[in-house]
Protein backbone atom coordinates (compact mmCIF):
# COMPACT_ATOMS: atom_id res chain seq x y z
CA UNK A 1 0.00 0.00 0.00
CA UNK A 2 2.78 2.44 0.94
CA UNK A 3 5.66 0.81 -0.93
CA UNK A 4 8.40 3.31 -1.67
CA UNK A 5 6.82 6.11 0.36
CA UNK A 6 8.98 7.99 2.86
CA UNK A 7 7.03 8.86 5.99
CA UNK A 8 8.45 11.11 8.70
CA UNK A 9 6.90 10.20 12.07
CA UNK A 10 7.16 12.95 14.68
CA UNK A 11 6.63 11.95 18.31
CA UNK A 12 6.06 14.45 21.11
CA UNK A 13 5.77 14.22 24.90
CA UNK A 14 2.45 12.53 25.61
CA UNK A 15 1.57 9.36 27.50
CA UNK A 16 0.13 8.22 24.15
CA UNK A 17 3.67 8.11 22.73
CA UNK A 18 3.71 4.35 23.23
CA UNK A 19 1.13 4.06 20.44
CA UNK A 20 3.65 5.59 18.05
CA UNK A 21 5.49 2.26 18.12
CA UNK A 22 2.35 0.57 16.78
CA UNK A 23 1.99 3.21 14.06
CA UNK A 24 5.65 2.89 13.06
CA UNK A 25 5.34 -0.89 12.85
CA UNK A 26 2.23 -0.65 10.69
CA UNK A 27 3.90 1.81 8.33
CA UNK A 28 6.86 -0.51 7.90
CA UNK A 29 4.62 -3.54 7.30
CA UNK A 30 2.84 -1.59 4.55
CA UNK A 31 6.13 -0.89 2.79
CA UNK A 32 6.92 2.65 3.92
CA UNK A 33 10.39 3.92 4.77
CA UNK A 34 9.93 5.45 8.21
CA UNK A 35 12.14 8.18 9.64
CA UNK A 36 11.34 8.97 13.28
CA UNK A 37 11.88 12.40 14.85
CA UNK A 38 11.44 12.60 18.64
CA UNK A 39 11.31 15.61 20.91
CA UNK A 40 13.15 15.61 24.21
CA UNK A 41 9.87 15.18 26.11
CA UNK A 42 8.89 12.21 23.91
CA UNK A 43 12.02 10.37 25.04
CA UNK A 44 10.68 10.48 28.62
CA UNK A 45 7.81 8.22 27.53
CA UNK A 46 9.35 5.84 24.95
CA UNK A 47 12.91 4.88 24.10
CA UNK A 48 14.41 5.80 20.72
CA UNK A 49 15.84 2.27 20.68
CA UNK A 50 12.32 0.87 20.40
CA UNK A 51 11.63 2.96 17.31
CA UNK A 52 15.00 2.15 15.79
CA UNK A 53 14.30 -1.57 16.19
CA UNK A 54 10.88 -1.21 14.54
CA UNK A 55 11.99 0.97 11.63
CA UNK A 56 15.53 -0.27 11.08
CA UNK A 57 16.68 3.34 10.90
CA UNK A 58 18.33 5.76 13.33
CA UNK A 59 15.95 7.99 15.28
CA UNK A 60 16.52 11.73 14.92
CA UNK A 61 16.44 13.66 18.18
CA UNK A 62 18.82 16.62 17.95
CA UNK A 63 19.10 19.57 15.58
CA UNK A 64 22.89 19.50 15.99
CA UNK A 65 23.57 15.75 16.03
CA UNK A 66 26.84 15.42 14.16
CA UNK A 67 26.72 11.65 13.62
CA UNK A 68 27.72 10.72 10.08
CA UNK A 69 24.86 10.07 7.71
CA UNK A 70 22.17 11.68 9.89
CA UNK A 71 19.83 13.83 7.82
CA UNK A 72 19.40 17.48 8.73
CA UNK A 73 15.92 18.99 9.07
CA UNK A 74 16.12 20.23 5.48
CA UNK A 75 17.26 16.87 4.17
CA UNK A 76 14.44 15.18 6.05
CA UNK A 77 11.97 17.69 4.64
CA UNK A 78 13.16 17.04 1.09
CA UNK A 79 13.18 13.27 1.55
CA UNK A 80 9.73 12.80 3.08
CA UNK A 81 6.45 12.27 1.25
CA UNK A 82 4.42 12.92 4.40
CA UNK A 83 4.99 14.15 7.94
CA UNK A 84 2.75 12.73 10.67
CA UNK A 85 2.98 13.99 14.25
CA UNK A 86 1.49 11.31 16.50
CA UNK A 87 0.95 12.09 19.25
CA UNK A 88 0.82 15.87 18.79
CA UNK A 89 0.75 17.81 22.06
CA UNK A 90 -0.71 21.29 22.62
CA UNK A 91 2.89 22.52 22.70
CA UNK A 92 3.84 21.37 19.18
CA UNK A 93 0.47 22.55 17.79
CA UNK A 94 1.04 25.96 19.34
CA UNK A 95 4.59 26.17 18.00
CA UNK A 96 3.48 25.27 14.49
CA UNK A 97 0.59 27.74 14.53
CA UNK A 98 2.95 30.50 15.68
CA UNK A 99 5.73 29.63 13.26
CA UNK A 100 8.17 28.85 16.07
CA UNK A 101 11.12 26.54 15.44
CA UNK A 102 13.33 25.79 18.42
CA UNK A 103 13.99 22.07 17.99
CA UNK A 104 14.31 19.52 15.19
CA UNK A 105 10.60 18.65 14.89
CA UNK A 106 9.23 22.21 14.99
CA UNK A 107 11.85 23.28 12.45
CA UNK A 108 10.99 20.33 10.25
CA UNK A 109 7.28 21.26 10.28
CA UNK A 110 8.10 24.70 8.90
CA UNK A 111 10.43 23.30 6.23
CA UNK A 112 8.18 20.42 5.12
CA UNK A 113 6.44 20.92 1.76
CA UNK A 114 4.36 17.76 1.63
CA UNK A 115 1.17 16.91 3.56
CA UNK A 116 1.43 17.29 7.33
CA UNK A 117 -0.91 15.36 9.63
CA UNK A 118 -1.35 16.32 13.28
CA UNK A 119 -2.80 13.63 15.59
CA UNK A 120 -3.58 15.48 18.83
CA UNK A 121 -3.40 13.82 22.24
CA UNK A 122 -3.87 15.78 25.47
CA UNK A 123 -6.12 16.25 28.48
CA UNK A 124 -9.69 17.19 27.45
CA UNK A 125 -9.47 20.52 29.30
CA UNK A 126 -6.35 21.38 27.34
CA UNK A 127 -7.91 20.37 24.03
CA UNK A 128 -11.03 22.46 24.75
CA UNK A 129 -8.95 25.49 25.71
CA UNK A 130 -9.87 28.33 23.30
CA UNK A 131 -6.21 29.06 22.58
CA UNK A 132 -5.58 25.45 21.51
CA UNK A 133 -8.74 25.50 19.38
CA UNK A 134 -7.63 28.77 17.80
CA UNK A 135 -4.26 27.23 16.95
CA UNK A 136 -5.92 24.18 15.39
CA UNK A 137 -8.21 26.38 13.27
CA UNK A 138 -5.22 28.42 12.13
CA UNK A 139 -3.34 25.32 11.04
CA UNK A 140 -6.40 23.91 9.27
CA UNK A 141 -6.85 27.22 7.45
CA UNK A 142 -3.23 26.96 6.32
CA UNK A 143 -3.93 23.51 4.82
CA UNK A 144 -2.60 21.22 7.56
CA UNK A 145 -4.60 18.07 8.31
CA UNK A 146 -5.82 16.69 11.63
CA UNK A 147 -6.85 13.23 12.77
CA UNK A 148 -8.74 13.02 16.05
CA UNK A 149 -8.62 13.25 18.93
CA UNK A 150 -11.22 10.76 20.15
CA UNK A 151 -13.36 10.76 23.27
CA UNK A 152 -12.84 8.41 26.18
CA UNK A 153 -11.14 7.89 29.48
CA UNK A 154 -7.72 9.45 29.80
CA UNK A 155 -4.67 8.10 31.65
CA UNK A 156 -5.24 10.72 34.35
CA UNK A 157 -8.80 9.47 34.87
CA UNK A 158 -10.58 12.38 33.18
CA UNK A 159 -13.24 11.71 30.55
CA UNK A 160 -13.63 13.65 27.33
CA UNK A 161 -12.17 14.36 23.93
CA UNK A 162 -8.40 14.15 23.93
CA UNK A 163 -7.39 10.53 23.29
CA UNK A 164 -5.03 9.85 20.41
CA UNK A 165 -6.91 8.45 17.42
CA UNK A 166 -6.58 4.70 17.02
CA UNK A 167 -3.64 3.54 14.86
CA UNK A 168 -6.03 2.06 12.27
CA UNK A 169 -7.61 5.46 11.71
CA UNK A 170 -4.26 7.25 11.57
CA UNK A 171 -3.08 4.74 8.97
CA UNK A 172 -6.19 5.38 6.88
CA UNK A 173 -5.61 9.12 7.03
CA UNK A 174 -1.94 8.72 6.09
CA UNK A 175 -2.90 6.52 3.14
CA UNK A 176 -5.52 9.00 1.98
CA UNK A 177 -3.15 11.97 2.19
CA UNK A 178 -0.44 10.10 0.31
CA UNK A 179 -2.83 9.69 -2.58
CA UNK A 180 -2.32 13.41 -3.09
CA UNK A 181 -5.91 14.49 -2.51
CA UNK A 182 -7.39 16.94 -0.02
CA UNK A 183 -9.83 18.37 -2.53
CA UNK A 184 -12.96 17.88 -0.42
CA UNK A 185 -11.67 20.05 2.42
CA UNK A 186 -14.44 22.42 3.49
CA UNK A 187 -17.19 20.31 1.89
CA UNK A 188 -19.95 18.46 3.71
CA UNK A 189 -20.76 15.00 2.38
CA UNK A 190 -23.89 13.08 3.39
CA UNK A 191 -23.80 9.31 2.77
CA UNK A 192 -26.45 6.65 3.31
CA UNK A 193 -25.49 3.01 3.73
CA UNK A 194 -26.74 -0.42 4.66
CA UNK A 195 -30.20 -1.96 4.57
CA UNK A 196 -33.40 -0.84 6.21
CA UNK A 197 -35.58 -3.11 8.33
CA UNK A 198 -39.37 -2.91 8.12
CA UNK A 199 -40.99 -4.51 11.18
CA UNK A 200 -43.70 -7.13 10.73
CA UNK A 201 -44.20 -8.01 14.40
CA UNK A 202 -42.03 -7.84 17.55
CA UNK A 203 -39.93 -10.74 16.22
CA UNK A 204 -39.80 -10.47 12.43
CA UNK A 205 -38.92 -7.83 9.88
CA UNK A 206 -38.43 -7.46 6.12
CA UNK A 207 -34.96 -6.48 4.93
CA UNK A 208 -32.36 -7.16 2.22
CA UNK A 209 -28.81 -8.49 1.90
CA UNK A 210 -26.97 -5.16 1.97
CA UNK A 211 -24.00 -5.08 4.35
CA UNK A 212 -23.28 -1.35 4.03
CA UNK A 213 -19.77 -1.92 2.65
CA UNK A 214 -20.17 0.39 -0.35
CA UNK A 215 -21.62 3.28 1.61
CA UNK A 216 -19.05 2.95 4.37
CA UNK A 217 -16.30 2.96 1.73
CA UNK A 218 -17.70 6.22 0.30
CA UNK A 219 -17.74 7.74 3.79
CA UNK A 220 -14.11 6.72 4.37
CA UNK A 221 -12.95 8.02 0.99
CA UNK A 222 -14.72 11.37 1.47
CA UNK A 223 -13.17 11.70 4.92
CA UNK A 224 -9.73 10.84 3.54
CA UNK A 225 -10.13 13.61 0.96
CA UNK A 226 -10.86 16.17 3.68
CA UNK A 227 -14.66 16.29 3.78
CA UNK A 228 -16.81 16.57 6.86
CA UNK A 229 -18.90 13.39 6.57
CA UNK A 230 -22.25 12.38 8.03
CA UNK A 231 -23.13 8.70 7.57
CA UNK A 232 -26.80 7.70 7.84
CA UNK A 233 -26.63 3.95 8.28
CA UNK A 234 -29.15 1.19 8.55
CA UNK A 235 -28.28 -1.85 10.69
CA UNK A 236 -24.71 -2.95 9.91
CA UNK A 237 -21.95 -4.88 11.65
CA UNK A 238 -19.24 -2.71 10.08
CA UNK A 239 -17.13 -0.47 12.33
CA UNK A 240 -17.96 3.22 12.00
CA UNK A 241 -15.12 5.02 10.16
CA UNK A 242 -13.22 7.21 12.59
CA UNK A 243 -13.90 10.91 12.21
CA UNK A 244 -17.27 10.29 10.55
CA UNK A 245 -20.52 11.39 12.19
CA UNK A 246 -22.95 8.46 12.46
CA UNK A 247 -26.74 8.73 12.38
CA UNK A 248 -28.10 5.21 13.04
CA UNK A 249 -31.53 4.39 11.62
CA UNK A 250 -33.59 1.26 11.18
CA UNK A 251 -36.59 1.85 8.91
CA UNK A 252 -36.95 3.61 5.56
CA UNK A 253 -39.03 6.31 7.24
CA UNK A 254 -36.25 6.97 9.75
CA UNK A 255 -33.69 7.14 6.96
CA UNK A 256 -35.87 9.59 5.02
CA UNK A 257 -36.19 11.84 8.06
CA UNK A 258 -32.43 11.81 8.68
CA UNK A 259 -31.58 12.58 5.04
CA UNK A 260 -34.07 15.46 4.91
CA UNK A 261 -32.62 16.88 8.12
CA UNK A 262 -29.00 16.85 6.96
CA UNK A 263 -29.36 17.44 3.21
CA UNK A 264 -29.80 21.26 3.28
CA UNK A 265 -26.37 21.76 4.89
CA UNK A 266 -24.65 19.18 2.67
CA UNK A 267 -22.72 19.83 -0.52
CA UNK A 268 -22.89 16.22 -1.72
CA UNK A 269 -25.40 13.42 -1.09
CA UNK A 270 -24.48 9.83 -1.96
CA UNK A 271 -27.46 7.48 -1.49
CA UNK A 272 -25.70 4.11 -1.32
CA UNK A 273 -28.21 2.53 1.07
CA UNK A 274 -30.46 -0.31 -0.02
CA UNK A 275 -33.75 1.20 1.12
CA UNK A 276 -36.73 -1.14 1.29
CA UNK A 277 -39.26 -0.36 -1.44
CA UNK A 278 -42.15 -1.75 0.62
CA UNK A 279 -43.20 -2.15 4.26
CA UNK A 280 -46.01 -4.10 5.90
CA UNK A 281 -49.28 -2.18 5.87
CA UNK A 282 -49.70 -2.96 9.55
CA UNK A 283 -47.30 -4.01 12.28
CA UNK A 284 -48.68 -6.63 14.62
CA UNK A 285 -48.20 -5.84 18.32
CA UNK A 286 -47.89 -9.58 19.00
CA UNK A 287 -45.94 -12.32 17.29
CA UNK A 288 -47.90 -13.60 14.30
CA UNK A 289 -48.92 -17.24 14.60
CA UNK A 290 -48.88 -19.90 11.93
CA UNK A 291 -52.23 -20.38 10.24
CA UNK A 292 -52.36 -23.46 8.02
CA UNK A 293 -48.74 -22.86 7.09
CA UNK A 294 -49.59 -19.76 5.00
CA UNK A 295 -49.04 -16.15 5.98
CA UNK A 296 -50.53 -13.46 3.75
CA UNK A 297 -48.91 -10.02 3.89
CA UNK A 298 -50.17 -6.71 2.59
CA UNK A 299 -47.32 -4.39 1.65
CA UNK A 300 -47.43 -0.68 0.93
CA UNK A 301 -44.73 1.38 -0.82
CA UNK A 302 -42.16 3.36 1.12
CA UNK A 303 -41.29 6.91 0.14
CA UNK A 304 -38.75 7.18 -2.67
CA UNK A 305 -36.17 9.20 -0.72
CA UNK A 306 -33.84 9.76 -3.66
CA UNK A 307 -36.53 11.06 -6.02
CA UNK A 308 -37.91 13.38 -3.36
CA UNK A 309 -34.51 14.84 -2.48
CA UNK A 310 -33.36 15.17 -6.10
CA UNK A 311 -36.51 17.12 -7.00
CA UNK A 312 -35.93 19.75 -4.31
CA UNK A 313 -34.38 23.15 -4.90
CA UNK A 314 -30.64 22.89 -4.37
CA UNK A 315 -27.94 25.35 -3.48
CA UNK A 316 -25.26 26.01 -6.13
CA UNK A 317 -22.92 23.08 -6.65
CA UNK A 318 -24.99 20.62 -4.60
CA UNK A 319 -24.65 17.13 -6.13
CA UNK A 320 -26.97 14.13 -5.66
CA UNK A 321 -25.76 10.59 -6.44
CA UNK A 322 -27.88 7.44 -6.36
CA UNK A 323 -27.16 3.72 -6.51
CA UNK A 324 -29.09 1.13 -8.51
CA UNK A 325 -28.64 -2.52 -7.55
CA UNK A 326 -29.74 -4.69 -10.46
CA UNK A 327 -29.60 -8.31 -11.58
CA UNK A 328 -28.32 -8.43 -15.13
CA UNK A 329 -26.80 -5.60 -17.17
CA UNK A 330 -27.18 -2.54 -14.90
CA UNK A 331 -26.54 0.08 -17.60
CA UNK A 332 -30.09 0.42 -19.06
CA UNK A 333 -31.75 0.59 -15.64
CA UNK A 334 -29.13 2.99 -14.28
CA UNK A 335 -29.56 5.34 -17.26
CA UNK A 336 -33.34 5.22 -16.96
CA UNK A 337 -33.24 5.89 -13.22
CA UNK A 338 -30.76 8.73 -13.66
CA UNK A 339 -33.27 10.49 -15.94
CA UNK A 340 -36.43 9.62 -14.02
CA UNK A 341 -35.17 10.37 -10.52
CA UNK A 342 -33.42 13.61 -11.46
CA UNK A 343 -30.03 12.78 -9.94
CA UNK A 344 -26.69 14.05 -11.19
CA UNK A 345 -25.17 10.56 -11.31
CA UNK A 346 -26.52 7.03 -10.91
CA UNK A 347 -24.16 4.18 -10.00
CA UNK A 348 -25.40 0.81 -11.21
CA UNK A 349 -24.11 -2.66 -10.39
CA UNK A 350 -25.15 -6.24 -11.00
CA UNK A 351 -25.54 -7.78 -7.55
CA UNK A 352 -25.81 -11.25 -9.07
CA UNK A 353 -22.31 -10.99 -10.56
CA UNK A 354 -19.49 -12.57 -8.52
CA UNK A 355 -17.35 -9.91 -6.88
CA UNK A 356 -19.98 -7.20 -7.29
CA UNK A 357 -22.83 -8.15 -4.99
CA UNK A 358 -23.64 -7.68 -1.34
CA UNK A 359 -21.14 -8.19 1.48
CA UNK A 360 -18.07 -8.62 -0.73
CA UNK A 361 -15.05 -6.26 -0.72
CA UNK A 362 -15.13 -5.54 -4.47
CA UNK A 363 -17.61 -4.06 -6.91
CA UNK A 364 -18.10 -3.62 -10.66
CA UNK A 365 -20.09 -0.50 -11.44
CA UNK A 366 -21.29 1.65 -14.28
CA UNK A 367 -21.62 5.42 -13.92
CA UNK A 368 -24.80 6.62 -15.67
CA UNK A 369 -25.72 10.26 -16.29
CA UNK A 370 -29.13 11.77 -17.06
CA UNK A 371 -27.90 13.02 -20.47
CA UNK A 372 -27.38 9.42 -21.62
CA UNK A 373 -23.64 9.12 -21.03
CA UNK A 374 -22.29 6.10 -19.21
CA UNK A 375 -18.91 4.82 -18.07
CA UNK A 376 -18.05 1.22 -17.18
CA UNK A 377 -15.47 0.56 -14.47
CA UNK A 378 -13.64 -2.77 -14.06
CA UNK A 379 -13.89 -4.82 -10.88
CA UNK A 380 -12.06 -3.09 -8.04
CA UNK A 381 -12.08 -2.66 -4.29
CA UNK A 382 -15.11 -0.72 -3.06
CA UNK A 383 -12.85 1.95 -1.58
CA UNK A 384 -11.34 2.41 -5.06
CA UNK A 385 -14.86 2.64 -6.53
CA UNK A 386 -15.63 5.32 -3.95
CA UNK A 387 -12.49 7.23 -4.92
CA UNK A 388 -13.50 7.23 -8.61
CA UNK A 389 -17.04 8.25 -7.63
CA UNK A 390 -15.76 11.28 -5.72
CA UNK A 391 -13.61 12.25 -8.71
CA UNK A 392 -16.82 12.34 -10.82
CA UNK A 393 -18.58 14.36 -8.12
CA UNK A 394 -15.90 17.06 -8.31
CA UNK A 395 -16.32 17.14 -12.10
CA UNK A 396 -20.07 17.60 -11.65
CA UNK A 397 -19.34 20.47 -9.30
CA UNK A 398 -17.33 22.10 -12.07
CA UNK A 399 -14.04 21.06 -10.51
CA UNK A 400 -14.86 23.05 -7.40
CA UNK A 401 -13.69 21.30 -4.29
CA UNK A 402 -11.97 22.79 -1.32
CA UNK A 403 -11.45 26.13 -3.07
CA UNK A 404 -15.24 26.65 -2.92
CA UNK A 405 -15.72 26.34 0.82
CA UNK A 406 -12.37 25.79 2.47
CA UNK A 407 -8.65 26.40 2.48
CA UNK A 408 -6.36 25.52 -0.38
CA UNK A 409 -4.66 22.20 0.45
CA UNK A 410 -0.95 22.33 1.11
CORGISUL-V503326 format. One record per pair of residues at least 4 apart in sequence whose ideal C-beta (glycine too) atoms are under 6 Angstrom apart, sorted by the first residue. I is the first residue (numbers start at 1). GAP is how many residues later the second one is. D is the distance in whole Angstrom. If there is no record, write none. Layout:
{{I/GAP/D} {I/GAP/D}}
This chain:
{{1/29/5} {2/28/4} {2/29/5} {2/30/4} {3/28/3} {5/27/5} {5/76/5} {5/173/6} {6/27/5} {6/73/5} {6/74/5} {6/75/5} {7/20/5} {7/25/5} {7/27/5} {7/75/5} {8/27/5} {8/68/6} {8/72/4} {8/75/4} {9/15/6} {9/25/6} {9/27/5} {9/75/6} {10/27/5} {10/75/4} {10/95/5} {11/6/5} {11/9/5} {11/27/5} {11/31/4} {12/27/5} {12/30/5} {12/77/5} {12/80/5} {13/26/6} {13/28/2} {13/29/5} {13/76/6} {14/73/4} {14/75/5} {14/107/5} {15/140/5} {16/71/4} {16/105/4} {16/148/4} {17/25/5} {17/28/4} {17/29/5} {18/28/6} {19/145/6} {20/66/6} {21/29/6} {21/33/6} {22/145/5} {23/63/6} {23/144/5} {23/147/6} {24/10/5} {24/27/6} {24/30/5} {24/31/6} {25/29/5} {26/141/6} {26/145/5} {27/5/4} {27/7/5} {28/6/6} {28/27/6} {34/21/4} {36/15/4} {36/23/5} {37/23/5} {37/67/6} {37/68/5} {38/4/4} {38/5/6} {38/10/6} {38/21/6} {38/23/5} {39/66/5} {46/4/6} {48/11/4} {51/4/6} {51/8/5} {52/7/5} {63/41/5} {65/5/5} {71/4/4} {71/5/5} {73/31/6} {73/34/5} {73/35/5} {73/38/6} {74/37/6} {76/32/6} {77/31/6} {77/34/4} {77/35/5} {81/33/6} {82/32/6} {82/33/5} {82/95/6} {82/96/6} {83/29/5} {83/33/5} {84/33/4} {84/90/6} {85/33/5} {86/33/4} {86/84/6} {87/34/3} {87/77/5} {88/4/5} {88/5/6} {88/30/4} {88/31/5} {88/32/5} {89/33/6} {90/4/6} {90/32/5} {90/36/5} {90/42/5} {93/42/5} {94/41/5} {95/5/4} {95/11/5} {96/13/5} {97/38/4} {97/41/5} {97/42/5} {100/6/6} {101/5/5} {101/6/4} {101/9/5} {108/4/6} {112/4/6} {115/62/4} {116/28/5} {117/28/5} {117/30/6} {117/56/6} {118/28/5} {119/28/5} {119/29/6} {119/45/6} {119/46/6} {119/51/6} {120/29/5} {121/28/6} {121/43/4} {122/4/4} {122/5/5} {122/40/5} {123/39/6} {124/34/6} {124/36/3} {124/37/6} {124/38/4} {127/34/6} {127/35/5} {139/5/4} {141/266/5} {143/264/5} {143/266/5} {143/267/3} {147/18/5} {147/23/6} {147/26/4} {148/17/3} {149/12/6} {149/13/5} {149/14/5} {150/13/5} {150/15/6} {151/10/5} {152/11/5} {153/6/6} {154/4/5} {154/8/6} {165/4/5} {165/5/5} {169/73/3} {176/48/3} {181/44/5} {182/44/4} {182/227/4} {183/42/6} {183/218/4} {183/219/5} {184/38/6} {184/41/4} {184/42/5} {184/43/4} {184/217/6} {185/41/3} {185/217/4} {185/221/4} {185/224/6} {186/216/5} {186/219/4} {186/220/2} {187/40/5} {187/80/4} {187/218/6} {188/40/5} {188/77/6} {188/78/5} {188/79/5} {189/33/4} {189/38/4} {189/40/5} {189/79/5} {190/40/5} {190/72/5} {190/76/4} {190/79/5} {191/24/5} {191/27/5} {191/28/5} {191/40/5} {191/79/5} {192/40/5} {192/79/5} {192/80/6} {192/81/4} {193/19/4} {193/22/2} {193/23/5} {193/40/5} {193/79/5} {193/80/5} {194/16/6} {194/18/3} {194/39/5} {194/40/4} {194/42/4} {194/79/6} {195/12/5} {195/13/5} {195/15/4} {195/39/5} {195/79/5} {196/38/5} {196/55/6} {196/56/5} {196/59/6} {196/79/5} {196/80/5} {197/8/4} {197/10/5} {197/38/6} {197/53/5} {198/7/6} {198/8/5} {198/53/6} {198/78/5} {198/81/4} {199/6/5} {199/84/5} {200/4/4} {200/5/6} {200/80/5} {201/83/4} {201/86/5} {201/87/5} {202/85/6} {203/84/5} {208/66/5} {209/149/4} {210/64/4} {210/148/5} {211/147/6} {211/148/4} {212/4/5} {212/21/6} {212/24/4} {212/26/5} {213/169/6} {214/58/5} {214/168/5} {215/57/4} {216/22/5} {217/165/4} {217/166/5} {217/169/4} {218/52/5} {218/54/6} {218/168/4} {219/10/5} {219/12/5} {219/22/5} {219/25/5} {220/21/5} {221/162/6} {221/165/4} {221/166/5} {221/169/6} {222/5/4} {222/7/5} {223/6/5} {223/20/5} {223/21/6} {229/15/5} {230/15/5} {230/32/5} {231/13/5} {231/15/5} {232/15/5} {232/23/6} {232/26/5} {233/15/6} {234/15/6} {234/39/6} {240/6/5} {247/11/5} {249/5/4} {249/6/5} {249/9/6} {250/4/6} {252/23/5} {252/24/5} {252/50/4} {256/47/5} {256/49/5} {259/4/6} {259/46/6} {262/4/6} {263/6/6} {263/46/6} {267/51/6} {268/51/5} {268/125/6} {269/51/5} {270/51/5} {271/35/5} {271/51/5} {272/51/5} {276/26/6} {278/21/4} {278/23/6} {279/23/6} {281/17/4} {281/19/5} {284/4/5} {306/4/6} {306/16/5} {306/35/5} {307/34/5} {310/10/5} {310/31/5} {310/32/4} {310/33/5} {311/31/6} {314/4/4} {317/80/5} {317/83/6} {319/25/5} {319/74/5} {319/77/5} {319/78/6} {320/23/5} {320/24/5} {321/24/5} {322/21/5} {322/24/5} {323/24/5} {324/9/6} {324/10/5} {324/13/5} {324/22/6} {324/24/4} {325/26/5} {326/4/4} {326/7/5} {326/22/6} {326/24/6} {327/25/4} {330/4/5} {330/18/3} {330/19/6} {330/20/5} {330/36/6} {331/35/5} {331/43/6} {334/12/5} {334/14/3} {334/32/6} {334/34/4} {335/33/4} {337/4/5} {337/9/5} {338/5/6} {338/8/4} {338/30/5} {338/31/6} {338/32/5} {339/31/5} {344/52/5} {346/22/5} {347/18/5} {348/18/5} {348/20/6} {349/7/5} {349/14/6} {349/16/5} {350/6/6} {351/6/4} {355/7/5} {355/24/5} {356/7/5} {356/8/4} {362/17/5} {362/19/6} {363/19/5} {363/22/5} {364/15/4} {365/12/5} {365/20/6} {366/8/6} {366/10/5} {367/8/4} {368/6/5} {369/4/4} {380/4/4} {380/5/6} {394/7/5} {400/4/4} {402/4/4} {402/7/6}}
